[in-house]
Amino acid sequence: MTSLPHLIAPLMADPHAEPWVRFCAQCIDQDRSCVLVTVLEAPPEGPCETGEHFVYDGDGHGLLPRDMRFSVALHRLTREALVQGPVPEAVAATPKGTVRVSLVPFLGLGAP
């Protein structure tokens, strides 16, 4: 799957790294799987903004959107990404329109 040193470690050198960087690194350091969700496109007044990042661990916890229905939709997508691997583009429906996201899983050593 995706390796921590290749994608996350260089970002950790920045003392002002975004929270998603630190959460991904923390999960991997603890041998837990997680999925980085990047919003590629979002509708105006939707539950998120283009460029936003969310992170879900294997149990559905993490850095999540505030909108519960949107969070549940993303959690379903992250569970699929943990099984099938990176998803360059997926769609989550919201009352304000569809949100396009990419999903990058980081698997802990104990992952199936």
C-alpha positions in Angstrom: 0.0 0.0 0.0 1.2 3.5 0.5 4.3 4.2 2.7 4.6 6.8 5.4 8.2 7.8 4.7 7.5 8.5 1.0 4.5 10.8 1.4 4.2 11.9 5.0 7.7 12.1 6.5 8.9 15.0 4.4 5.8 17.0 5.5 6.5 16.3 9.1 9.7 18.4 8.9 7.5 21.6 8.7 6.8 22.7 12.3 3.5 24.2 11.0 2.4 21.0 9.3 -1.3 20.6 8.9 -3.2 18.5 11.5 -3.9 15.8 8.9 -0.2 15.2 8.4 0.4 14.7 12.1 -2.7 12.4 12.5 -1.6 10.2 9.6 1.9 10.0 11.1 0.5 9.2 14.5 -1.6 6.4 13.1 1.3 4.8 11.2 3.6 5.2 14.2 1.1 3.3 16.3 0.7 0.6 13.6 -2.9 1.7 12.8 -4.4 2.0 9.4 -5.8 5.3 8.2 -7.2 6.9 5.1 -6.4 10.4 3.9 -9.4 12.0 2.1 -8.6 15.1 -0.1 -11.6 17.1 -1.4 -11.0 17.6 -5.1 -14.2 19.6 -5.8 -17.1 20.7 -3.5 -20.3 22.6 -4.2 -20.8 26.1 -2.8 -22.2 26.1 0.7 -21.6 22.3 0.9 -20.2 20.5 3.9 -16.6 21.1 3.0 -14.3 23.1 0.7 -12.1 22.2 -2.2 -8.6 21.3 -1.0 -9.8 20.3 2.5 -8.3 17.1 4.1 -10.0 14.6 6.4 -8.4 11.5 8.0 -10.2 8.4 9.2 -8.6 5.6 11.1 -9.8 2.0 10.6 -12.5 2.5 13.2 -13.9 5.6 11.6 -12.4 8.1 14.1 -10.0 10.9 13.2 -10.1 14.3 11.7 -13.7 14.3 10.4 -16.0 16.8 8.8 -18.6 18.4 11.0 -21.6 17.4 8.9 -22.5 13.9 10.3 -24.2 12.6 7.1 -21.3 13.7 5.0 -18.9 12.1 7.5 -20.8 8.8 7.3 -20.6 8.8 3.5 -16.9 9.4 3.6 -16.4 6.7 6.2 -18.0 4.2 3.9 -15.6 5.3 1.1 -12.6 5.0 3.4 -13.6 1.4 4.4 -13.6 0.5 0.7 -10.2 2.2 0.2 -8.7 0.2 3.1 -9.6 -3.0 1.2 -9.0 -2.0 -2.5 -6.2 0.6 -2.2 -5.9 4.2 -3.4 -9.0 5.7 -5.0 -8.0 8.6 -7.3 -11.6 9.8 -7.5 -14.8 9.0 -5.7 -18.1 10.9 -5.3 -20.1 11.5 -2.1 -23.6 12.9 -2.5 -24.8 15.8 -0.2 -28.0 17.8 -0.1 -26.0 20.7 -1.7 -24.5 18.6 -4.5 -21.8 16.1 -5.0 -18.3 16.2 -3.5 -15.4 14.7 -5.4 -12.7 13.2 -3.3 -9.5 11.1 -3.5 -8.6 8.5 -0.9 -5.1 7.4 0.0 -4.9 4.5 2.6 -1.9 4.0 4.8 -2.0 0.5 6.2 -0.6 -0.4 9.6 1.5 -3.6 9.8 -1.4 -5.5 11.5 -3.8 -4.7 8.7 -5.3 -7.6 6.7 
